[in-house]
Amino acid sequence: MPALLHWLSDLLPTNPVAVRIVAGGSKRARHLLIRAGYLGLMIAILLLGLLGGDGSMKELATRGAGAFSVVSFGQIGLICILTPIFMAGAIVQEASPRTWDILLTTPLSNLQIVLGNLFGRLFFVLALLLSTLPLFVLTQFFGGVPGEAILTSYGIAASSALVVATTAVMLSVTRSAGKRAVFVFYAAVVMYLFVTYAGDVYLRQKAAIGVGTGATNTTLFTAFNPFLALEAALQSTTYVPYSESTVPFTPLWFLYMSPVASFCTMCVLASLGMVLWSTLRLRVIGTRGPRVSWWRAILGSGPNAGGQRQSRRVGANPIAWRERMLRTQSVGGMFGRWFFLAAGACLGIILVGLHKSGSINANELRLALLAVVGAEIAVVLLTAVSLSATAVSREREDGTLDILLTTPIQPGPYLAGKLTGIVQFLLPMLVVPFVTLGTVSVYVLAGGFGAAQGVTTTAMAGTVPVTVPLILPEGALLVAIDLFAATSLAIMVGLQWSLRTKGTIGSVMAAVGVIGAVGLVFGVCATGMGRSIPYVGAAAAALSPINMLYATVDPAGAIEESLGDLGAARVSLLIGTVAAAMAYGVAGWAMHGAMKKGFMMTVRRLAGTN
């Protein structure tokens, strides 16, 4: 074989790292179940989309095109969810100093190590994509689905998976955060999609085509979000790319005119840049020795800090104290929470200032609040699940749990201490949505401080116009109460999976799946009830903090059937919040009792596992 072909073969097809990962992962039952579940879900979505209708060819073509769109969007959503799961091993396993030390002593080049990690794990994601190809081809038998649309859908999904996977490998090369980076990485993907989509919704209001057509031009965010890029490709009649003569900003014409091509190109270029950086950076980790972080040196908290540290009171529950203090030993733990709180307060002040000056109207203020506070709530819940889902499994992995079990601490105080310590750590973050909404609430109660456009709007309760405030002022407190109760329950769910699962990655992903499924069901039910059942539907908004936020910020859209008597609707929101908080508390107490009862049996069953 020529030397060039041999070198290219060693980079990917016969790369030892890629072969090891593929051979090992292919034998795992979890990967098999994920692939089977993914394909089964796609088949179910396609069949449901094709059912019904009169059976005519025109009807089948229409339903086939609709089912293809649903499957395409669902595929990208699942890829964004599953890619971090498959790539989590790149962050955790390869971030181990022992693994890297062994790899750096082999004859493998830097590029071989990086590409082997990347494509060895990306192989499973690409296999998921290819498994749905027969389903997409099947939709062409009904008409209405051109082959170009199928290729476009696969291109967007593959580009999304590539950039997410490359980011994970780059995190593993830096070895800066280890297992903590897994959930931060996962949350960052979700938050990025959330923020770019919210920005697109805002800009679409100014990019409408005609009056009453429902069509809009693409926006600057279209090329940065896979869902928006796919929408521009599949729904080009209602989400229309700009022509060359109407581009708003000429230097970035390619983002407006060709969002799909721009998205795929940026993903590939970003991936190449991260691969190059990882390749150049790889050998640096082999030269690292013990050192004190710059922030520890400044604060005098490093291992070489001079002087003696005074003893500290640990309180009634040493587990709660340890859990709280353990989280504050990193830069993120020390400064991240307070920066998050300060950012929330500043955003609330900025939004109020923009509305008072007339830069944004009432609808734009509400949209901004939904996006900003919704993102804050998502960050709080995801952080709570991350911390709780690793609270026990982390100690099992590093052997700390075995030491703790030799002390007189009982299961009940141990679990209660975990819950208390995590809640105490999260308190500054739990206050952020209240601060952001509270700033706008004060603005509403003060009558807008003389704002020209006022702080009330008109909504329709059936055929009767009703005056509603910009937001319900008491909603800031109701959202805070609902979020605190939901976060406590989410922590208990995370603790349960952390106790039952031997590894941190499995416990985090299982807890996220459970919380996500429950939140989706509650959210859909609360939305439907709020729009169809008077007053009871308003109380049901407390089932989810996101729904409570929606009812607070935009009551005309969330609880429109309850606007006939706005005072009664606000009382219903209060009653629902109190009832939901009590229900969440009872559920958490029941879970605590169940975990306490089976604690020793579960710990013994998983004793010695790693």
Secondary structure as a PSIPRED ss2 file (coil, helix, strand):
# PSIPRED VFORMAT (PSIPRED V4.0)

   1 M C   1.000  0.000  0.000
   2 P C   1.000  0.000  0.000
   3 A H   0.000  1.000  0.000
   4 L H   0.000  1.000  0.000
   5 L H   0.000  1.000  0.000
   6 H H   0.000  1.000  0.000
   7 W H   0.000  1.000  0.000
   8 L H   0.000  1.000  0.000
   9 S H   0.000  1.000  0.000
  10 D H   0.000  1.000  0.000
  11 L H   0.000  1.000  0.000
  12 L C   1.000  0.000  0.000
  13 P C   1.000  0.000  0.000
  14 T C   1.000  0.000  0.000
  15 N C   1.000  0.000  0.000
  16 P H   0.000  1.000  0.000
  17 V H   0.000  1.000  0.000
  18 A H   0.000  1.000  0.000
  19 V H   0.000  1.000  0.000
  20 R H   0.000  1.000  0.000
  21 I H   0.000  1.000  0.000
  22 V H   0.000  1.000  0.000
  23 A H   0.000  1.000  0.000
  24 G H   0.000  1.000  0.000
  25 G H   0.000  1.000  0.000
  26 S C   1.000  0.000  0.000
  27 K C   1.000  0.000  0.000
  28 R C   1.000  0.000  0.000
  29 A H   0.000  1.000  0.000
  30 R H   0.000  1.000  0.000
  31 H H   0.000  1.000  0.000
  32 L H   0.000  1.000  0.000
  33 L H   0.000  1.000  0.000
  34 I H   0.000  1.000  0.000
  35 R H   0.000  1.000  0.000
  36 A H   0.000  1.000  0.000
  37 G H   0.000  1.000  0.000
  38 Y H   0.000  1.000  0.000
  39 L H   0.000  1.000  0.000
  40 G H   0.000  1.000  0.000
  41 L H   0.000  1.000  0.000
  42 M H   0.000  1.000  0.000
  43 I H   0.000  1.000  0.000
  44 A H   0.000  1.000  0.000
  45 I H   0.000  1.000  0.000
  46 L H   0.000  1.000  0.000
  47 L H   0.000  1.000  0.000
  48 L H   0.000  1.000  0.000
  49 G H   0.000  1.000  0.000
  50 L H   0.000  1.000  0.000
  51 L C   1.000  0.000  0.000
  52 G C   1.000  0.000  0.000
  53 G C   1.000  0.000  0.000
  54 D C   1.000  0.000  0.000
  55 G C   1.000  0.000  0.000
  56 S C   1.000  0.000  0.000
  57 M H   0.000  1.000  0.000
  58 K H   0.000  1.000  0.000
  59 E H   0.000  1.000  0.000
  60 L H   0.000  1.000  0.000
  61 A H   0.000  1.000  0.000
  62 T H   0.000  1.000  0.000
  63 R H   0.000  1.000  0.000
  64 G H   0.000  1.000  0.000
  65 A H   0.000  1.000  0.000
  66 G H   0.000  1.000  0.000
  67 A H   0.000  1.000  0.000
  68 F H   0.000  1.000  0.000
  69 S H   0.000  1.000  0.000
  70 V H   0.000  1.000  0.000
  71 V H   0.000  1.000  0.000
  72 S H   0.000  1.000  0.000
  73 F H   0.000  1.000  0.000
  74 G H   0.000  1.000  0.000
  75 Q H   0.000  1.000  0.000
  76 I H   0.000  1.000  0.000
  77 G H   0.000  1.000  0.000
  78 L H   0.000  1.000  0.000
  79 I H   0.000  1.000  0.000
  80 C H   0.000  1.000  0.000
  81 I H   0.000  1.000  0.000
  82 L H   0.000  1.000  0.000
  83 T H   0.000  1.000  0.000
  84 P H   0.000  1.000  0.000
  85 I H   0.000  1.000  0.000
  86 F H   0.000  1.000  0.000
  87 M H   0.000  1.000  0.000
  88 A H   0.000  1.000  0.000
  89 G H   0.000  1.000  0.000
  90 A H   0.000  1.000  0.000
  91 I H   0.000  1.000  0.000
  92 V H   0.000  1.000  0.000
  93 Q C   1.000  0.000  0.000
  94 E C   1.000  0.000  0.000
  95 A C   1.000  0.000  0.000
  96 S C   1.000  0.000  0.000
  97 P H   0.000  1.000  0.000
  98 R H   0.000  1.000  0.000
  99 T H   0.000  1.000  0.000
 100 W H   0.000  1.000  0.000
 101 D H   0.000  1.000  0.000
 102 I H   0.000  1.000  0.000
 103 L H   0.000  1.000  0.000
 104 L H   0.000  1.000  0.000
 105 T C   1.000  0.000  0.000
 106 T C   1.000  0.000  0.000
 107 P C   1.000  0.000  0.000
 108 L C   1.000  0.000  0.000
 109 S C   1.000  0.000  0.000
 110 N H   0.000  1.000  0.000
 111 L H   0.000  1.000  0.000
 112 Q H   0.000  1.000  0.000
 113 I H   0.000  1.000  0.000
 114 V H   0.000  1.000  0.000
 115 L H   0.000  1.000  0.000
 116 G H   0.000  1.000  0.000
 117 N H   0.000  1.000  0.000
 118 L H   0.000  1.000  0.000
 119 F H   0.000  1.000  0.000
 120 G H   0.000  1.000  0.000
 121 R H   0.000  1.000  0.000
 122 L H   0.000  1.000  0.000
 123 F H   0.000  1.000  0.000
 124 F H   0.000  1.000  0.000
 125 V H   0.000  1.000  0.000
 126 L H   0.000  1.000  0.000
 127 A H   0.000  1.000  0.000
 128 L H   0.000  1.000  0.000
 129 L H   0.000  1.000  0.000
 130 L H   0.000  1.000  0.000
 131 S H   0.000  1.000  0.000
 132 T C   1.000  0.000  0.000
 133 L H   0.000  1.000  0.000
 134 P H   0.000  1.000  0.000
 135 L H   0.000  1.000  0.000
 136 F H   0.000  1.000  0.000
 137 V H   0.000  1.000  0.000
 138 L H   0.000  1.000  0.000
 139 T H   0.000  1.000  0.000
 140 Q H   0.000  1.000  0.000
 141 F H   0.000  1.000  0.000
 142 F H   0.000  1.000  0.000
 143 G C   1.000  0.000  0.000
 144 G C   1.000  0.000  0.000
 145 V C   1.000  0.000  0.000
 146 P C   1.000  0.000  0.000
 147 G H   0.000  1.000  0.000
 148 E H   0.000  1.000  0.000
 149 A H   0.000  1.000  0.000
 150 I H   0.000  1.000  0.000
 151 L H   0.000  1.000  0.000
 152 T H   0.000  1.000  0.000
 153 S H   0.000  1.000  0.000
 154 Y H   0.000  1.000  0.000
 155 G H   0.000  1.000  0.000
 156 I H   0.000  1.000  0.000
 157 A H   0.000  1.000  0.000
 158 A H   0.000  1.000  0.000
 159 S H   0.000  1.000  0.000
 160 S H   0.000  1.000  0.000
 161 A H   0.000  1.000  0.000
 162 L H   0.000  1.000  0.000
 163 V H   0.000  1.000  0.000
 164 V H   0.000  1.000  0.000
 165 A H   0.000  1.000  0.000
 166 T H   0.000  1.000  0.000
 167 T H   0.000  1.000  0.000
 168 A H   0.000  1.000  0.000
 169 V H   0.000  1.000  0.000
 170 M H   0.000  1.000  0.000
 171 L H   0.000  1.000  0.000
 172 S H   0.000  1.000  0.000
 173 V H   0.000  1.000  0.000
 174 T H   0.000  1.000  0.000
 175 R C   1.000  0.000  0.000
 176 S C   1.000  0.000  0.000
 177 A C   1.000  0.000  0.000
 178 G C   1.000  0.000  0.000
 179 K C   1.000  0.000  0.000
 180 R H   0.000  1.000  0.000
 181 A H   0.000  1.000  0.000
 182 V H   0.000  1.000  0.000
 183 F H   0.000  1.000  0.000
 184 V H   0.000  1.000  0.000
 185 F H   0.000  1.000  0.000
 186 Y H   0.000  1.000  0.000
 187 A H   0.000  1.000  0.000
 188 A H   0.000  1.000  0.000
 189 V H   0.000  1.000  0.000
 190 V H   0.000  1.000  0.000
 191 M H   0.000  1.000  0.000
 192 Y H   0.000  1.000  0.000
 193 L H   0.000  1.000  0.000
 194 F H   0.000  1.000  0.000
 195 V H   0.000  1.000  0.000
 196 T H   0.000  1.000  0.000
 197 Y H   0.000  1.000  0.000
 198 A H   0.000  1.000  0.000
 199 G H   0.000  1.000  0.000
 200 D H   0.000  1.000  0.000
 201 V H   0.000  1.000  0.000
 202 Y H   0.000  1.000  0.000
 203 L H   0.000  1.000  0.000
 204 R H   0.000  1.000  0.000
 205 Q C   1.000  0.000  0.000
 206 K C   1.000  0.000  0.000
 207 A C   1.000  0.000  0.000
 208 A E   0.000  0.000  1.000
 209 I E   0.000  0.000  1.000
 210 G C   1.000  0.000  0.000
 211 V C   1.000  0.000  0.000
 212 G C   1.000  0.000  0.000
 213 T C   1.000  0.000  0.000
 214 G C   1.000  0.000  0.000
 215 A E   0.000  0.000  1.000
 216 T E   0.000  0.000  1.000
 217 N E   0.000  0.000  1.000
 218 T C   1.000  0.000  0.000
 219 T C   1.000  0.000  0.000
 220 L C   1.000  0.000  0.000
 221 F C   1.000  0.000  0.000
 222 T H   0.000  1.000  0.000
 223 A H   0.000  1.000  0.000
 224 F H   0.000  1.000  0.000
 225 N C   1.000  0.000  0.000
 226 P H   0.000  1.000  0.000
 227 F H   0.000  1.000  0.000
 228 L H   0.000  1.000  0.000
 229 A H   0.000  1.000  0.000
 230 L H   0.000  1.000  0.000
 231 E H   0.000  1.000  0.000
 232 A H   0.000  1.000  0.000
 233 A H   0.000  1.000  0.000
 234 L H   0.000  1.000  0.000
 235 Q C   1.000  0.000  0.000
 236 S C   1.000  0.000  0.000
 237 T C   1.000  0.000  0.000
 238 T C   1.000  0.000  0.000
 239 Y E   0.000  0.000  1.000
 240 V E   0.000  0.000  1.000
 241 P C   1.000  0.000  0.000
 242 Y C   1.000  0.000  0.000
 243 S C   1.000  0.000  0.000
 244 E C   1.000  0.000  0.000
 245 S C   1.000  0.000  0.000
 246 T C   1.000  0.000  0.000
 247 V C   1.000  0.000  0.000
 248 P C   1.000  0.000  0.000
 249 F C   1.000  0.000  0.000
 250 T H   0.000  1.000  0.000
 251 P H   0.000  1.000  0.000
 252 L H   0.000  1.000  0.000
 253 W H   0.000  1.000  0.000
 254 F H   0.000  1.000  0.000
 255 L H   0.000  1.000  0.000
 256 Y H   0.000  1.000  0.000
 257 M H   0.000  1.000  0.000
 258 S C   1.000  0.000  0.000
 259 P H   0.000  1.000  0.000
 260 V H   0.000  1.000  0.000
 261 A H   0.000  1.000  0.000
 262 S H   0.000  1.000  0.000
 263 F H   0.000  1.000  0.000
 264 C H   0.000  1.000  0.000
 265 T H   0.000  1.000  0.000
 266 M H   0.000  1.000  0.000
 267 C H   0.000  1.000  0.000
 268 V H   0.000  1.000  0.000
 269 L H   0.000  1.000  0.000
 270 A H   0.000  1.000  0.000
 271 S H   0.000  1.000  0.000
 272 L H   0.000  1.000  0.000
 273 G H   0.000  1.000  0.000
 274 M H   0.000  1.000  0.000
 275 V H   0.000  1.000  0.000
 276 L H   0.000  1.000  0.000
 277 W H   0.000  1.000  0.000
 278 S H   0.000  1.000  0.000
 279 T H   0.000  1.000  0.000
 280 L H   0.000  1.000  0.000
 281 R H   0.000  1.000  0.000
 282 L H   0.000  1.000  0.000
 283 R H   0.000  1.000  0.000
 284 V H   0.000  1.000  0.000
 285 I H   0.000  1.000  0.000
 286 G H   0.000  1.000  0.000
 287 T H   0.000  1.000  0.000
 288 R C   1.000  0.000  0.000
 289 G C   1.000  0.000  0.000
 290 P C   1.000  0.000  0.000
 291 R C   1.000  0.000  0.000
 292 V C   1.000  0.000  0.000
 293 S C   1.000  0.000  0.000
 294 W H   0.000  1.000  0.000
 295 W H   0.000  1.000  0.000
 296 R H   0.000  1.000  0.000
 297 A H   0.000  1.000  0.000
 298 I H   0.000  1.000  0.000
 299 L H   0.000  1.000  0.000
 300 G C   1.000  0.000  0.000
 301 S C   1.000  0.000  0.000
 302 G C   1.000  0.000  0.000
 303 P C   1.000  0.000  0.000
 304 N C   1.000  0.000  0.000
 305 A C   1.000  0.000  0.000
 306 G C   1.000  0.000  0.000
 307 G C   1.000  0.000  0.000
 308 Q C   1.000  0.000  0.000
 309 R C   1.000  0.000  0.000
 310 Q C   1.000  0.000  0.000
 311 S C   1.000  0.000  0.000
 312 R C   1.000  0.000  0.000
 313 R C   1.000  0.000  0.000
 314 V C   1.000  0.000  0.000
 315 G C   1.000  0.000  0.000
 316 A C   1.000  0.000  0.000
 317 N C   1.000  0.000  0.000
 318 P H   0.000  1.000  0.000
 319 I H   0.000  1.000  0.000
 320 A H   0.000  1.000  0.000
 321 W H   0.000  1.000  0.000
 322 R H   0.000  1.000  0.000
 323 E H   0.000  1.000  0.000
 324 R H   0.000  1.000  0.000
 325 M H   0.000  1.000  0.000
 326 L H   0.000  1.000  0.000
 327 R H   0.000  1.000  0.000
 328 T C   1.000  0.000  0.000
 329 Q C   1.000  0.000  0.000
 330 S C   1.000  0.000  0.000
 331 V H   0.000  1.000  0.000
 332 G H   0.000  1.000  0.000
 333 G H   0.000  1.000  0.000
 334 M H   0.000  1.000  0.000
 335 F H   0.000  1.000  0.000
 336 G H   0.000  1.000  0.000
 337 R H   0.000  1.000  0.000
 338 W H   0.000  1.000  0.000
 339 F H   0.000  1.000  0.000
 340 F H   0.000  1.000  0.000
 341 L H   0.000  1.000  0.000
 342 A H   0.000  1.000  0.000
 343 A H   0.000  1.000  0.000
 344 G H   0.000  1.000  0.000
 345 A H   0.000  1.000  0.000
 346 C H   0.000  1.000  0.000
 347 L H   0.000  1.000  0.000
 348 G H   0.000  1.000  0.000
 349 I H   0.000  1.000  0.000
 350 I H   0.000  1.000  0.000
 351 L H   0.000  1.000  0.000
 352 V H   0.000  1.000  0.000
 353 G H   0.000  1.000  0.000
 354 L H   0.000  1.000  0.000
 355 H H   0.000  1.000  0.000
 356 K H   0.000  1.000  0.000
 357 S H   0.000  1.000  0.000
 358 G C   1.000  0.000  0.000
 359 S C   1.000  0.000  0.000
 360 I C   1.000  0.000  0.000
 361 N C   1.000  0.000  0.000
 362 A H   0.000  1.000  0.000
 363 N H   0.000  1.000  0.000
 364 E H   0.000  1.000  0.000
 365 L H   0.000  1.000  0.000
 366 R H   0.000  1.000  0.000
 367 L H   0.000  1.000  0.000
 368 A H   0.000  1.000  0.000
 369 L H   0.000  1.000  0.000
 370 L H   0.000  1.000  0.000
 371 A H   0.000  1.000  0.000
 372 V H   0.000  1.000  0.000
 373 V H   0.000  1.000  0.000
 374 G H   0.000  1.000  0.000
 375 A H   0.000  1.000  0.000
 376 E H   0.000  1.000  0.000
 377 I H   0.000  1.000  0.000
 378 A H   0.000  1.000  0.000
 379 V H   0.000  1.000  0.000
 380 V H   0.000  1.000  0.000
 381 L H   0.000  1.000  0.000
 382 L H   0.000  1.000  0.000
 383 T H   0.000  1.000  0.000
 384 A H   0.000  1.000  0.000
 385 V H   0.000  1.000  0.000
 386 S H   0.000  1.000  0.000
 387 L H   0.000  1.000  0.000
 388 S H   0.000  1.000  0.000
 389 A H   0.000  1.000  0.000
 390 T C   1.000  0.000  0.000
 391 A C   1.000  0.000  0.000
 392 V C   1.000  0.000  0.000
 393 S H   0.000  1.000  0.000
 394 R H   0.000  1.000  0.000
 395 E H   0.000  1.000  0.000
 396 R H   0.000  1.000  0.000
 397 E H   0.000  1.000  0.000
 398 D H   0.000  1.000  0.000
 399 G C   1.000  0.000  0.000
 400 T H   0.000  1.000  0.000
 401 L H   0.000  1.000  0.000
 402 D H   0.000  1.000  0.000
 403 I H   0.000  1.000  0.000
 404 L H   0.000  1.000  0.000
 405 L C   1.000  0.000  0.000
 406 T C   1.000  0.000  0.000
 407 T C   1.000  0.000  0.000
 408 P C   1.000  0.000  0.000
 409 I C   1.000  0.000  0.000
 410 Q C   1.000  0.000  0.000
 411 P H   0.000  1.000  0.000
 412 G H   0.000  1.000  0.000
 413 P H   0.000  1.000  0.000
 414 Y H   0.000  1.000  0.000
 415 L H   0.000  1.000  0.000
 416 A H   0.000  1.000  0.000
 417 G H   0.000  1.000  0.000
 418 K H   0.000  1.000  0.000
 419 L H   0.000  1.000  0.000
 420 T H   0.000  1.000  0.000
 421 G H   0.000  1.000  0.000
 422 I H   0.000  1.000  0.000
 423 V H   0.000  1.000  0.000
 424 Q H   0.000  1.000  0.000
 425 F H   0.000  1.000  0.000
 426 L H   0.000  1.000  0.000
 427 L H   0.000  1.000  0.000
 428 P H   0.000  1.000  0.000
 429 M H   0.000  1.000  0.000
 430 L H   0.000  1.000  0.000
 431 V H   0.000  1.000  0.000
 432 V H   0.000  1.000  0.000
 433 P H   0.000  1.000  0.000
 434 F H   0.000  1.000  0.000
 435 V H   0.000  1.000  0.000
 436 T H   0.000  1.000  0.000
 437 L H   0.000  1.000  0.000
 438 G H   0.000  1.000  0.000
 439 T H   0.000  1.000  0.000
 440 V H   0.000  1.000  0.000
 441 S H   0.000  1.000  0.000
 442 V H   0.000  1.000  0.000
 443 Y H   0.000  1.000  0.000
 444 V H   0.000  1.000  0.000
 445 L H   0.000  1.000  0.000
 446 A C   1.000  0.000  0.000
 447 G H   0.000  1.000  0.000
 448 G H   0.000  1.000  0.000
 449 F H   0.000  1.000  0.000
 450 G H   0.000  1.000  0.000
 451 A C   1.000  0.000  0.000
 452 A C   1.000  0.000  0.000
 453 Q C   1.000  0.000  0.000
 454 G C   1.000  0.000  0.000
 455 V C   1.000  0.000  0.000
 456 T E   0.000  0.000  1.000
 457 T E   0.000  0.000  1.000
 458 T E   0.000  0.000  1.000
 459 A E   0.000  0.000  1.000
 460 M E   0.000  0.000  1.000
 461 A E   0.000  0.000  1.000
 462 G C   1.000  0.000  0.000
 463 T C   1.000  0.000  0.000
 464 V E   0.000  0.000  1.000
 465 P E   0.000  0.000  1.000
 466 V E   0.000  0.000  1.000
 467 T E   0.000  0.000  1.000
 468 V E   0.000  0.000  1.000
 469 P E   0.000  0.000  1.000
 470 L C   1.000  0.000  0.000
 471 I C   1.000  0.000  0.000
 472 L C   1.000  0.000  0.000
 473 P C   1.000  0.000  0.000
 474 E C   1.000  0.000  0.000
 475 G H   0.000  1.000  0.000
 476 A H   0.000  1.000  0.000
 477 L H   0.000  1.000  0.000
 478 L H   0.000  1.000  0.000
 479 V H   0.000  1.000  0.000
 480 A H   0.000  1.000  0.000
 481 I H   0.000  1.000  0.000
 482 D H   0.000  1.000  0.000
 483 L H   0.000  1.000  0.000
 484 F H   0.000  1.000  0.000
 485 A H   0.000  1.000  0.000
 486 A H   0.000  1.000  0.000
 487 T H   0.000  1.000  0.000
 488 S H   0.000  1.000  0.000
 489 L H   0.000  1.000  0.000
 490 A H   0.000  1.000  0.000
 491 I H   0.000  1.000  0.000
 492 M H   0.000  1.000  0.000
 493 V H   0.000  1.000  0.000
 494 G H   0.000  1.000  0.000
 495 L H   0.000  1.000  0.000
 496 Q H   0.000  1.000  0.000
 497 W H   0.000  1.000  0.000
 498 S H   0.000  1.000  0.000
 499 L H   0.000  1.000  0.000
 500 R H   0.000  1.000  0.000
 501 T C   1.000  0.000  0.000
 502 K C   1.000  0.000  0.000
 503 G C   1.000  0.000  0.000
 504 T H   0.000  1.000  0.000
 505 I H   0.000  1.000  0.000
 506 G H   0.000  1.000  0.000
 507 S H   0.000  1.000  0.000
 508 V H   0.000  1.000  0.000
 509 M H   0.000  1.000  0.000
 510 A H   0.000  1.000  0.000
 511 A H   0.000  1.000  0.000
 512 V H   0.000  1.000  0.000
 513 G H   0.000  1.000  0.000
 514 V H   0.000  1.000  0.000
 515 I H   0.000  1.000  0.000
 516 G H   0.000  1.000  0.000
 517 A H   0.000  1.000  0.000
 518 V H   0.000  1.000  0.000
 519 G H   0.000  1.000  0.000
 520 L H   0.000  1.000  0.000
 521 V H   0.000  1.000  0.000
 522 F H   0.000  1.000  0.000
 523 G H   0.000  1.000  0.000
 524 V H   0.000  1.000  0.000
 525 C H   0.000  1.000  0.000
 526 A H   0.000  1.000  0.000
 527 T H   0.000  1.000  0.000
 528 G H   0.000  1.000  0.000
 529 M H   0.000  1.000  0.000
 530 G H   0.000  1.000  0.000
 531 R H   0.000  1.000  0.000
 532 S H   0.000  1.000  0.000
 533 I C   1.000  0.000  0.000
 534 P C   1.000  0.000  0.000
 535 Y C   1.000  0.000  0.000
 536 V H   0.000  1.000  0.000
 537 G H   0.000  1.000  0.000
 538 A H   0.000  1.000  0.000
 539 A H   0.000  1.000  0.000
 540 A H   0.000  1.000  0.000
 541 A H   0.000  1.000  0.000
 542 A H   0.000  1.000  0.000
 543 L H   0.000  1.000  0.000
 544 S C   1.000  0.000  0.000
 545 P H   0.000  1.000  0.000
 546 I H   0.000  1.000  0.000
 547 N H   0.000  1.000  0.000
 548 M H   0.000  1.000  0.000
 549 L H   0.000  1.000  0.000
 550 Y H   0.000  1.000  0.000
 551 A H   0.000  1.000  0.000
 552 T H   0.000  1.000  0.000
 553 V H   0.000  1.000  0.000
 554 D C   1.000  0.000  0.000
 555 P H   0.000  1.000  0.000
 556 A H   0.000  1.000  0.000
 557 G H   0.000  1.000  0.000
 558 A H   0.000  1.000  0.000
 559 I C   1.000  0.000  0.000
 560 E H   0.000  1.000  0.000
 561 E H   0.000  1.000  0.000
 562 S H   0.000  1.000  0.000
 563 L H   0.000  1.000  0.000
 564 G H   0.000  1.000  0.000
 565 D H   0.000  1.000  0.000
 566 L H   0.000  1.000  0.000
 567 G H   0.000  1.000  0.000
 568 A H   0.000  1.000  0.000
 569 A H   0.000  1.000  0.000
 570 R H   0.000  1.000  0.000
 571 V H   0.000  1.000  0.000
 572 S H   0.000  1.000  0.000
 573 L H   0.000  1.000  0.000
 574 L H   0.000  1.000  0.000
 575 I H   0.000  1.000  0.000
 576 G H   0.000  1.000  0.000
 577 T H   0.000  1.000  0.000
 578 V H   0.000  1.000  0.000
 579 A H   0.000  1.000  0.000
 580 A H   0.000  1.000  0.000
 581 A H   0.000  1.000  0.000
 582 M H   0.000  1.000  0.000
 583 A H   0.000  1.000  0.000
 584 Y H   0.000  1.000  0.000
 585 G H   0.000  1.000  0.000
 586 V H   0.000  1.000  0.000
 587 A H   0.000  1.000  0.000
 588 G H   0.000  1.000  0.000
 589 W H   0.000  1.000  0.000
 590 A H   0.000  1.000  0.000
 591 M H   0.000  1.000  0.000
 592 H H   0.000  1.000  0.000
 593 G H   0.000  1.000  0.000
 594 A H   0.000  1.000  0.000
 595 M H   0.000  1.000  0.000
 596 K H   0.000  1.000  0.000
 597 K H   0.000  1.000  0.000
 598 G C   1.000  0.000  0.000
 599 F H   0.000  1.000  0.000
 600 M H   0.000  1.000  0.000
 601 M H   0.000  1.000  0.000
 602 T H   0.000  1.000  0.000
 603 V H   0.000  1.000  0.000
 604 R H   0.000  1.000  0.000
 605 R H   0.000  1.000  0.000
 606 L C   1.000  0.000  0.000
 607 A C   1.000  0.000  0.000
 608 G C   1.000  0.000  0.000
 609 T C   1.000  0.000  0.000
 610 N C   1.000  0.000  0.000
